[in-house]
Amino acid sequence: MKKKMSTTKQNLLVDLLIVSGFLFASQPHFTGMAIHEWLSLGLGVGFLTHVLLHWRWVYESTRRFFGKLARQSRVNYILNLALLVAFTLIIFSGLMISEEILPLLGLQGVQGGVWKWLHTTSADLVVWLVGLHIALHWKWIVNAVKKYLFGWLPKLPRRQVAAVKHSEMPM
């Protein structure tokens, strides 16, 4: 019988794919426009997957937003809503100025102007919002990375860990 992947491991995998995809997609001068556009569409799928994996939290937080909800959850909710709006603007404006995907479908995108500005501005905003999102979830990220990416490393006995920390101290 196949063992089911833990929710934390599943979330970490999706999040790492989204972050690495975003880092590549945000550099079209390195990847080229075709890879930029197709990878960005894939990111849209990854982002949707992330939202679906957290749907219960989205539902409960939306339902209780104006009622009983912890301050941290309310801040997180507003940040996630801003991310949703910004990612939606990136994807929609990106499709409007598409140089690869729309022509493949026999459609013509618009050149430059407001759509290009909206695409660039929302992409810049997402960088800041993702930074805040990472900061708010830093403890979870560190613990999940330790457990699932570096969990195979042998653990040092406490005495050796203290000795390593002491030897790394500046003079």
LOKOLKOL-141737 format. One line per 5 residues: for each residue x, y, z of N, C-alpha, C, CB. Coordinates in nm, 3 decimals, always signed. Glycine has a CB too. Example, Ala and Ser with C-alpha at 12.3 -4.5 7.8 and 13.67 -1.06 7.14 Angstrom:
2
+1.319/-0.569/+0.780/+1.230/-0.450/+0.780/+1.320/-0.330/+0.780/+1.131/-0.447/+0.905 ~ +1.285/-0.225/+0.708/+1.367/-0.106/+0.714/+1.290/+0.003/+0.787/+1.408/-0.060/+0.572
end
This chain:
171
+0.084/-0.117/+0.000/+0.000/+0.000/+0.000/+0.089/+0.125/+0.000/-0.096/-0.001/+0.122 ~ +0.055/+0.221/-0.081/+0.133/+0.343/-0.094/+0.106/+0.437/+0.021/+0.102/+0.412/-0.226 ~ +0.216/+0.494/+0.076/+0.204/+0.587/+0.187/+0.168/+0.726/+0.135/+0.335/+0.593/+0.268 ~ +0.069/+0.790/+0.198/+0.023/+0.922/+0.157/+0.123/+1.029/+0.202/-0.118/+0.951/+0.213 ~ +0.149/+1.127/+0.115/+0.239/+1.235/+0.147/+0.174/+1.326/+0.252/+0.276/+1.315/+0.020
+0.253/+1.369/+0.351/+0.198/+1.456/+0.455/+0.158/+1.591/+0.395/+0.301/+1.476/+0.570 ~ +0.063/+1.656/+0.460/+0.016/+1.786/+0.414/+0.129/+1.888/+0.413/-0.100/+1.836/+0.502 ~ +0.211/+1.886/+0.517/+0.322/+1.981/+0.526/+0.420/+1.959/+0.411/+0.395/+1.967/+0.661 ~ +0.452/+1.834/+0.384/+0.544/+1.803/+0.275/+0.484/+1.844/+0.140/+0.578/+1.652/+0.275 ~ +0.358/+1.820/+0.121/+0.286/+1.858/+0.000/+0.288/+2.011/-0.018/+0.140/+1.806/+0.005
+0.258/+2.084/+0.090/+0.260/+2.231/+0.085/+0.399/+2.282/+0.054/+0.210/+2.289/+0.217 ~ +0.500/+2.225/+0.118/+0.639/+2.267/+0.094/+0.678/+2.245/-0.050/+0.735/+2.191/+0.187 ~ +0.643/+2.131/-0.106/+0.676/+2.100/-0.245/+0.610/+2.200/-0.340/+0.632/+1.957/-0.280 ~ +0.481/+2.224/-0.322/+0.410/+2.321/-0.408/+0.472/+2.460/-0.393/+0.259/+2.325/-0.372 ~ +0.499/+2.501/-0.269/+0.556/+2.633/-0.245/+0.694/+2.648/-0.308/+0.564/+2.660/-0.095
+0.778/+2.545/-0.296/+0.912/+2.551/-0.356/+0.904/+2.559/-0.509/+0.995/+2.428/-0.314 ~ +0.809/+2.485/-0.567/+0.790/+2.492/-0.712/+0.744/+2.632/-0.755/+0.688/+2.386/-0.757 ~ +0.653/+2.691/-0.679/+0.604/+2.825/-0.711/+0.718/+2.927/-0.700/+0.488/+2.864/-0.617 ~ +0.793/+2.921/-0.591/+0.902/+3.018/-0.570/+1.009/+3.004/-0.678/+0.964/+3.000/-0.431 ~ +1.052/+2.881/-0.706/+1.156/+2.864/-0.808/+1.102/+2.901/-0.946/+1.208/+2.719/-0.809
+0.978/+2.867/-0.976/+0.918/+2.907/-1.103/+0.908/+3.058/-1.116/+0.780/+2.845/-1.118 ~ +0.870/+3.124/-1.007/+0.859/+3.270/-1.009/+0.996/+3.334/-1.030/+0.797/+3.321/-0.878 ~ +1.100/+3.279/-0.967/+1.235/+3.334/-0.985/+1.279/+3.325/-1.131/+1.335/+3.261/-0.895 ~ +1.251/+3.213/-1.195/+1.286/+3.199/-1.338/+1.197/+3.285/-1.425/+1.275/+3.052/-1.381 ~ +1.068/+3.283/-1.399/+0.973/+3.358/-1.483/+0.995/+3.508/-1.473/+0.830/+3.324/-1.445
+1.047/+3.554/-1.361/+1.066/+3.699/-1.344/+1.191/+3.749/-1.415/+1.073/+3.733/-1.196 ~ +1.259/+3.662/-1.487/+1.381/+3.700/-1.559/+1.369/+3.667/-1.708/+1.504/+3.629/-1.499 ~ +1.275/+3.730/-1.780/+1.254/+3.694/-1.921/+1.376/+3.723/-2.010/+1.134/+3.768/-1.975 ~ +1.462/+3.814/-1.968/+1.583/+3.841/-2.046/+1.681/+3.724/-2.039/+1.650/+3.969/-1.998 ~ +1.668/+3.635/-1.938/+1.751/+3.515/-1.931/+1.683/+3.395/-1.996/+1.783/+3.483/-1.785
+1.553/+3.383/-1.976/+1.481/+3.264/-2.023/+1.429/+3.276/-2.165/+1.367/+3.234/-1.930 ~ +1.408/+3.399/-2.210/+1.341/+3.421/-2.338/+1.192/+3.435/-2.314/+1.370/+3.306/-2.437 ~ +1.124/+3.499/-2.406/+0.982/+3.531/-2.388/+0.894/+3.406/-2.387/+0.936/+3.625/-2.496 ~ +0.924/+3.308/-2.471/+0.839/+3.188/-2.476/+0.840/+3.115/-2.342/+0.886/+3.092/-2.589 ~ +0.959/+3.092/-2.287/+0.968/+3.023/-2.157/+0.903/+3.109/-2.048/+1.117/+2.993/-2.120
+0.926/+3.240/-2.054/+0.866/+3.332/-1.957/+0.714/+3.317/-1.955/+0.905/+3.478/-1.989 ~ +0.653/+3.320/-2.073/+0.506/+3.314/-2.080/+0.451/+3.178/-2.040/+0.461/+3.348/-2.220 ~ +0.509/+3.070/-2.089/+0.457/+2.937/-2.057/+0.481/+2.902/-1.910/+0.522/+2.831/-2.147 ~ +0.598/+2.938/-1.860/+0.628/+2.914/-1.719/+0.533/+2.995/-1.631/+0.775/+2.949/-1.687 ~ +0.502/+3.116/-1.671/+0.409/+3.200/-1.595/+0.269/+3.140/-1.592/+0.404/+3.339/-1.655
+0.226/+3.082/-1.703/+0.096/+3.013/-1.702/+0.100/+2.894/-1.606/+0.057/+2.965/-1.844 ~ +0.210/+2.823/-1.608/+0.228/+2.712/-1.513/+0.224/+2.761/-1.369/+0.359/+2.640/-1.539 ~ +0.281/+2.879/-1.346/+0.277/+2.939/-1.212/+0.134/+2.967/-1.170/+0.359/+3.067/-1.208 ~ +0.052/+3.010/-1.265/-0.089/+3.032/-1.236/-0.153/+2.904/-1.186/-0.163/+3.083/-1.360 ~ -0.119/+2.792/-1.246/-0.170/+2.661/-1.202/-0.115/+2.629/-1.062/-0.130/+2.548/-1.304
+0.013/+2.656/-1.041/+0.073/+2.632/-0.909/+0.009/+2.718/-0.802/+0.223/+2.659/-0.913 ~ -0.017/+2.843/-0.836/-0.080/+2.935/-0.742/-0.222/+2.887/-0.709/-0.084/+3.077/-0.800 ~ -0.295/+2.845/-0.809/-0.430/+2.792/-0.787/-0.424/+2.666/-0.699/-0.498/+2.759/-0.922 ~ -0.326/+2.580/-0.723/-0.307/+2.460/-0.641/-0.281/+2.500/-0.496/-0.191/+2.374/-0.695 ~ -0.196/+2.600/-0.476/-0.167/+2.648/-0.341/-0.295/+2.695/-0.271/-0.064/+2.763/-0.347
-0.375/+2.772/-0.341/-0.501/+2.821/-0.283/-0.593/+2.703/-0.250/-0.572/+2.919/-0.381 ~ -0.603/+2.606/-0.341/-0.690/+2.490/-0.317/-0.642/+2.406/-0.198/-0.697/+2.403/-0.442 ~ -0.510/+2.394/-0.182/-0.456/+2.319/-0.068/-0.490/+2.387/+0.065/-0.304/+2.304/-0.082 ~ -0.511/+2.517/+0.059/-0.542/+2.593/+0.180/-0.687/+2.641/+0.182/-0.448/+2.714/+0.193 ~ -0.772/+2.576/+0.105/-0.909/+2.623/+0.089/-0.986/+2.629/+0.220/-0.982/+2.533/-0.007
-0.968/+2.533/+0.306/-1.039/+2.532/+0.434/-1.003/+2.658/+0.514/-1.005/+2.404/+0.516 ~ -0.875/+2.695/+0.516/-0.832/+2.817/+0.586/-0.894/+2.940/+0.519/-0.676/+2.828/+0.586 ~ -0.894/+2.943/+0.387/-0.954/+3.056/+0.314/-1.102/+3.069/+0.351/-0.937/+3.038/+0.159 ~ -1.173/+2.959/+0.347/-1.316/+2.959/+0.377/-1.343/+3.007/+0.520/-1.375/+2.819/+0.356 ~ -1.273/+2.946/+0.616/-1.296/+2.980/+0.757/-1.256/+3.124/+0.787/-1.219/+2.884/+0.848
-1.144/+3.169/+0.732/-1.100/+3.306/+0.757/-1.194/+3.407/+0.693/-0.958/+3.327/+0.703 ~ -1.246/+3.376/+0.576/-1.342/+3.465/+0.510/-1.470/+3.472/+0.592/-1.373/+3.417/+0.366 ~ -1.516/+3.358/+0.638/-1.638/+3.351/+0.716/-1.627/+3.428/+0.847/-1.674/+3.206/+0.744 ~ -1.507/+3.424/+0.910/-1.491/+3.486/+1.041/-1.416/+3.619/+1.036/-1.419/+3.392/+1.134 ~ -1.392/+3.673/+0.917/-1.306/+3.792/+0.906/-1.355/+3.908/+0.991/-1.298/+3.835/+0.761
-1.483/+3.939/+0.989/-1.535/+4.052/+1.065/-1.584/+4.012/+1.205/-1.649/+4.118/+0.989 ~ -1.564/+3.887/+1.238/-1.603/+3.838/+1.370/-1.480/+3.804/+1.451/-1.694/+3.717/+1.359 ~ -1.481/+3.684/+1.506/-1.372/+3.638/+1.592/-1.262/+3.574/+1.506/-1.425/+3.538/+1.698 ~ -1.152/+3.648/+1.492/-1.038/+3.599/+1.414/-0.912/+3.658/+1.474/-1.052/+3.636/+1.262 ~ -0.812/+3.576/+1.495/-0.686/+3.623/+1.553/-0.624/+3.731/+1.465/-0.588/+3.505/+1.570
-0.557/+3.825/+1.528/-0.495/+3.938/+1.455/-0.398/+3.887/+1.348/-0.420/+4.031/+1.553 ~ -0.316/+3.789/+1.384/-0.219/+3.732/+1.289/-0.292/+3.674/+1.167/-0.133/+3.622/+1.358 ~ -0.402/+3.605/+1.190/-0.479/+3.547/+1.080/-0.541/+3.656/+0.993/-0.588/+3.455/+1.133 ~ -0.586/+3.764/+1.055/-0.645/+3.875/+0.979/-0.539/+3.941/+0.890/-0.707/+3.980/+1.075 ~ -0.420/+3.965/+0.944/-0.309/+4.024/+0.867/-0.273/+3.930/+0.753/-0.185/+4.051/+0.957
-0.263/+3.802/+0.783/-0.230/+3.701/+0.683/-0.336/+3.696/+0.573/-0.215/+3.562/+0.748 ~ -0.461/+3.707/+0.612/-0.571/+3.706/+0.516/-0.561/+3.826/+0.420/-0.707/+3.708/+0.590 ~ -0.538/+3.944/+0.475/-0.527/+4.065/+0.392/-0.408/+4.053/+0.297/-0.514/+4.191/+0.480 ~ -0.296/+4.004/+0.348/-0.177/+3.985/+0.265/-0.205/+3.884/+0.153/-0.058/+3.938/+0.350 ~ -0.272/+3.774/+0.187/-0.304/+3.673/+0.085/-0.402/+3.726/-0.018/-0.362/+3.549/+0.151
-0.496/+3.809/+0.025/-0.589/+3.871/-0.069/-0.514/+3.965/-0.165/-0.700/+3.949/+0.007 ~ -0.421/+4.042/-0.110/-0.338/+4.129/-0.195/-0.256/+4.047/-0.294/-0.245/+4.216/-0.107 ~ -0.202/+3.933/-0.249/-0.128/+3.844/-0.339/-0.218/+3.789/-0.449/-0.065/+3.728/-0.260 ~ -0.339/+3.750/-0.413/-0.434/+3.700/-0.511/-0.462/+3.805/-0.618/-0.565/+3.656/-0.442 ~ -0.490/+3.928/-0.575/-0.518/+4.036/-0.670/-0.396/+4.064/-0.757/-0.560/+4.165/-0.595
-0.278/+4.073/-0.696/-0.157/+4.103/-0.772/-0.122/+3.993/-0.871/-0.040/+4.126/-0.677 ~ -0.132/+3.865/-0.829/-0.104/+3.754/-0.921/-0.206/+3.751/-1.035/-0.106/+3.619/-0.845 ~ -0.331/+3.780/-1.003/-0.434/+3.784/-1.108/-0.402/+3.894/-1.209/-0.574/+3.806/-1.045 ~ -0.360/+4.011/-1.159/-0.321/+4.120/-1.249/-0.201/+4.084/-1.335/-0.290/+4.247/-1.169 ~ -0.104/+4.015/-1.276/+0.014/+3.973/-1.353/-0.028/+3.880/-1.466/+0.118/+3.902/-1.262
-0.107/+3.781/-1.434/-0.147/+3.681/-1.534/-0.233/+3.745/-1.642/-0.222/+3.565/-1.468 ~ -0.333/+3.823/-1.603/-0.423/+3.883/-1.701/-0.349/+3.984/-1.789/-0.540/+3.951/-1.629 ~ -0.271/+4.073/-1.728/-0.197/+4.171/-1.808/-0.091/+4.102/-1.894/-0.131/+4.276/-1.717 ~ -0.032/+3.994/-1.841/+0.066/+3.918/-1.919/+0.002/+3.856/-2.043/+0.128/+3.809/-1.834 ~ -0.119/+3.805/-2.028/-0.189/+3.751/-2.144/-0.223/+3.862/-2.244/-0.317/+3.678/-2.100
-0.258/+3.980/-2.193/-0.293/+4.092/-2.282/-0.174/+4.137/-2.367/-0.345/+4.209/-2.200 ~ -0.051/+4.126/-2.312/+0.067/+4.171/-2.386/+0.147/+4.054/-2.443/+0.158/+4.256/-2.296 ~ +0.087/+3.935/-2.441/+0.155/+3.813/-2.484/+0.214/+3.825/-2.625/+0.059/+3.697/-2.480 ~ +0.337/+3.780/-2.636/+0.405/+3.776/-2.766/+0.416/+3.633/-2.819/+0.545/+3.837/-2.753 ~ +0.388/+3.534/-2.736/+0.406/+3.394/-2.775/+0.276/+3.314/-2.769/+0.509/+3.330/-2.686
+0.207/+3.319/-2.658/+0.090/+3.233/-2.637/-0.028/+3.278/-2.722/+0.050/+3.233/-2.491 ~ -0.063/+3.406/-2.717/-0.178/+3.454/-2.796/-0.159/+3.433/-2.945/-0.202/+3.601/-2.768 ~ -0.042/+3.468/-3.004/-0.022/+3.442/-3.148/-0.036/+3.294/-3.183/+0.115/+3.492/-3.191 ~ +0.005/+3.206/-3.090/-0.010/+3.062/-3.113/-0.157/+3.024/-3.124/+0.057/+2.982/-2.999 ~ -0.242/+3.099/-3.055/-0.387/+3.075/-3.059/-0.454/+3.156/-3.169/-0.449/+3.110/-2.925
-0.374/+3.228/-3.250/-0.430/+3.310/-3.357/-0.484/+3.443/-3.311/-0.538/+3.234/-3.427 ~ -0.445/+3.485/-3.192/-0.491/+3.613/-3.137/-0.374/+3.710/-3.128/-0.555/+3.593/-2.997 ~ -0.406/+3.835/-3.124/-0.302/+3.938/-3.116/-0.312/+4.011/-2.983/-0.313/+4.038/-3.235 ~ -0.201/+4.020/-2.910/-0.197/+4.096/-2.787/-0.173/+4.243/-2.817/-0.088/+4.042/-2.693 ~ -0.187/+4.325/-2.715/-0.161/+4.468/-2.730/-0.014/+4.494/-2.703/-0.251/+4.552/-2.635
+0.039/+4.599/-2.759/+0.180/+4.632/-2.741/+0.197/+4.744/-2.640/+0.243/+4.670/-2.874 ~ +0.277/+4.721/-2.536/+0.314/+4.824/-2.440/+0.198/+4.890/-2.370/+0.393/+4.926/-2.507 ~ +0.215/+5.020/-2.342/+0.110/+5.101/-2.281/+0.075/+5.061/-2.139/-0.011/+5.094/-2.364 ~ -0.050/+5.079/-2.107/-0.101/+5.056/-1.972/-0.085/+4.910/-1.931/-0.248/+5.097/-1.963 ~ -0.109/+4.818/-2.023/-0.100/+4.676/-1.988/+0.042/+4.637/-1.950/-0.148/+4.590/-2.106
+0.139/+4.687/-2.020/+0.281/+4.659/-1.989/+0.315/+4.718/-1.851/+0.376/+4.718/-2.099 ~ +0.270/+4.843/-1.826/+0.294/+4.906/-1.697/+0.228/+4.827/-1.585/+0.242/+5.051/-1.698 ~ +0.103/+4.784/-1.607/+0.030/+4.707/-1.506/+0.101/+4.575/-1.478/-0.114/+4.681/-1.553 ~ +0.151/+4.512/-1.583/+0.221/+4.384/-1.569/+0.349/+4.402/-1.486/+0.255/+4.324/-1.708 ~ +0.427/+4.500/-1.520/+0.553/+4.525/-1.450/+0.529/+4.569/-1.306/+0.635/+4.631/-1.524
+0.435/+4.659/-1.286/+0.407/+4.710/-1.152/+0.353/+4.601/-1.060/+0.307/+4.825/-1.159 ~ +0.261/+4.520/-1.111/+0.206/+4.413/-1.026/+0.312/+4.306/-0.999/+0.082/+4.349/-1.094 ~ +0.402/+4.280/-1.093/+0.510/+4.184/-1.069/+0.605/+4.237/-0.961/+0.589/+4.156/-1.201 ~ +0.636/+4.367/-0.966/+0.720/+4.427/-0.862/+0.651/+4.420/-0.727/+0.754/+4.573/-0.897 ~ +0.522/+4.447/-0.724/+0.445/+4.441/-0.600/+0.446/+4.299/-0.542/+0.301/+4.488/-0.624
+0.433/+4.199/-0.628/+0.432/+4.060/-0.582/+0.564/+4.025/-0.513/+0.407/+3.964/-0.700 ~ +0.675/+4.077/-0.562/+0.804/+4.049/-0.497/+0.798/+4.093/-0.350/+0.921/+4.121/-0.572 ~ +0.748/+4.215/-0.325/+0.737/+4.265/-0.189/+0.635/+4.185/-0.107/+0.697/+4.412/-0.191 ~ +0.522/+4.155/-0.167/+0.419/+4.079/-0.095/+0.465/+3.938/-0.061/+0.291/+4.073/-0.178 ~ +0.536/+3.874/-0.154/+0.589/+3.739/-0.127/+0.694/+3.747/-0.016/+0.650/+3.676/-0.257
+0.774/+3.852/-0.017/+0.870/+3.870/+0.092/+0.802/+3.879/+0.227/+0.953/+3.996/+0.069 ~ +0.694/+3.955/+0.235/+0.616/+3.964/+0.359/+0.553/+3.829/+0.395/+0.507/+4.072/+0.346 ~ +0.501/+3.759/+0.293/+0.439/+3.628/+0.313/+0.542/+3.530/+0.371/+0.381/+3.574/+0.180 ~ +0.662/+3.532/+0.315/+0.769/+3.445/+0.365/+0.805/+3.483/+0.508/+0.894/+3.454/+0.273 ~ +0.815/+3.613/+0.535/+0.848/+3.657/+0.671/+0.744/+3.611/+0.772/+0.861/+3.809/+0.675
+0.616/+3.621/+0.736/+0.510/+3.578/+0.828/+0.510/+3.427/+0.852/+0.374/+3.620/+0.774 ~ +0.559/+3.353/+0.754/+0.559/+3.206/+0.764/+0.699/+3.149/+0.785/+0.497/+3.145/+0.640 ~ +0.793/+3.233/+0.827/+0.933/+3.193/+0.835/+0.954/+3.070/+0.924/+1.016/+3.308/+0.887 ~ +0.891/+3.067/+1.040/+0.910/+2.955/+1.132/+0.863/+2.824/+1.067/+0.832/+2.979/+1.265 ~ +0.747/+2.827/+1.001/+0.697/+2.707/+0.933/+0.794/+2.665/+0.822/+0.557/+2.733/+0.874
+0.845/+2.762/+0.745/+0.936/+2.732/+0.635/+1.063/+2.665/+0.688/+0.972/+2.861/+0.557 ~ +1.124/+2.725/+0.790/+1.248/+2.669/+0.846/+1.225/+2.528/+0.898/+1.302/+2.760/+0.959 ~ +1.117/+2.509/+0.973/+1.089/+2.375/+1.028/+1.062/+2.273/+0.918/+0.969/+2.382/+1.124 ~ +0.984/+2.311/+0.817/+0.953/+2.218/+0.708/+1.077/+2.185/+0.627/+0.844/+2.276/+0.617 ~ +1.160/+2.284/+0.599/+1.284/+2.261/+0.523/+1.377/+2.170/+0.603/+1.355/+2.395/+0.489
+1.392/+2.198/+0.732/+1.476/+2.112/+0.816/+1.427/+1.968/+0.813/+1.477/+2.164/+0.962 ~ +1.297/+1.952/+0.828/+1.241/+1.817/+0.837/+1.244/+1.742/+0.704/+1.098/+1.823/+0.887 ~ +1.202/+1.808/+0.595/+1.184/+1.736/+0.470/+1.299/+1.748/+0.371/+1.059/+1.783/+0.404 ~ +1.378/+1.853/+0.379/+1.491/+1.865/+0.287/+1.622/+1.823/+0.351/+1.502/+2.008/+0.237 ~ +1.633/+1.844/+0.482/+1.757/+1.809/+0.550/+1.737/+1.707/+0.660/+1.821/+1.933/+0.608
+1.621/+1.646/+0.665/+1.590/+1.546/+0.768/+1.673/+1.420/+0.756/+1.446/+1.510/+0.762 ~ +1.731/+1.396/+0.641/+1.811/+1.276/+0.620/+1.951/+1.291/+0.680/+1.822/+1.246/+0.471 ~ +1.993/+1.415/+0.713/+2.125/+1.436/+0.772/+2.128/+1.381/+0.914/+2.163/+1.586/+0.771 ~ +2.240/+1.320/+0.952/+2.247/+1.270/+1.090/+2.249/+1.388/+1.188/+2.374/+1.181/+1.110 ~ +2.184/+1.370/+1.301/+2.178/+1.475/+1.401/+2.305/+1.468/+1.487/+2.050/+1.462/+1.489
+2.364/+1.585/+1.512/+2.481/+1.592/+1.598/+2.436/+1.587/+1.744/+2.564/+1.720/+1.571 ~ +2.513/+1.519/+1.828/+2.481/+1.523/+1.971/+2.491/+1.668/+2.021/+2.577/+1.431/+2.054 ~ +2.417/+1.702/+2.125/+2.409/+1.840/+2.175/+2.547/+1.899/+2.204/+2.325/+1.844/+2.302 ~ +2.639/+1.821/+2.261/+2.772/+1.870/+2.293/+2.846/+1.914/+2.168/+2.851/+1.763/+2.367 ~ +2.835/+1.838/+2.060/+2.902/+1.874/+1.935/+2.839/+1.998/+1.874/+2.896/+1.757/+1.835
+2.708/+2.013/+1.883/+2.641/+2.131/+1.831/+2.691/+2.255/+1.904/+2.487/+2.118/+1.844 ~ +2.702/+2.247/+2.038/+2.752/+2.360/+2.117/+2.895/+2.393/+2.079/+2.742/+2.329/+2.267 ~ +2.979/+2.290/+2.058/+3.118/+2.312/+2.020/+3.128/+2.380/+1.884/+3.195/+2.181/+2.019 ~ +3.043/+2.339/+1.789/+3.042/+2.399/+1.656/+3.001/+2.545/+1.667/+2.947/+2.322/+1.560 ~ +2.896/+2.574/+1.743/+2.850/+2.712/+1.760/+2.959/+2.797/+1.823/+2.723/+2.717/+1.847
+3.029/+2.741/+1.925/+3.133/+2.816/+1.995/+3.250/+2.846/+1.900/+3.183/+2.738/+2.118 ~ +3.287/+2.750/+1.817/+3.399/+2.770/+1.725/+3.365/+2.869/+1.613/+3.442/+2.637/+1.664 ~ +3.237/+2.892/+1.587/+3.196/+2.986/+1.482/+3.185/+3.128/+1.534/+3.064/+2.943/+1.422 ~ +3.199/+3.147/+1.665/+3.184/+3.281/+1.722/+3.301/+3.371/+1.679/+3.175/+3.274/+1.877 ~ +3.272/+3.497/+1.643/+3.380/+3.587/+1.605/+3.464/+3.624/+1.727/+3.324/+3.714/+1.539
+3.589/+3.658/+1.704/+3.679/+3.692/+1.814/+3.656/+3.830/+1.866/+3.821/+3.680/+1.770
end
